[in-house]
Amino acid sequence: MTTSLFRRASLSAAASARLRAQANTPTQVTLRKSPQCNCEDYAAHLRRNGFAVGVRLTGALATMSRAAGTREEVDGCHIAAAEGCDAEGHVPAGAIRRLSAERPRMRATTPAGTPLGTAGTRREPFCIHAVAWDGSTSVHATI
């Protein structure tokens, strides 16, 4: 009986430690950008907000955007892939967290280009657009 209680306590402690480690593990983001993109401020913004960011240069950003379902008029200068969703352009860290938590039925978000007020630019209100699976867009958030 003592062995059983000790075993349960050990398993419980191990499970608790694993959950704490997962809670403290930053969300991994892969930032794909063209070699001409100089948006290091955006990667720094994501890191300051608790994301682990890996940067990959690519010459196929437009092709990747079409594959993600975004249309040319909402293309950004980079794509941040996090937890199964693409954030195209300067989507703020808070919007990426909201998207990850809510898991709405969409394939990507985008502020369309680099509007003022996005990470690394001057402050001005802007909209984050949701890109649905059929390619249509709607306003996901106003920031």
Buried (B, 14 or more C-beta within 10 A) or exposed (E): EEEEEEEEEEEEEEEEEEEEEEEEEEBEBBBBBBEEBEBEEBBEBBBEBEBEBEBEEBEEBEEBBBEBBBBEEBBBBBBBBBEEBBBBBBBBBEBBBBBBEEEEEBBBBBBBBBBEBBBBBEEEEBBBBBBBEEEEBEEBBEB
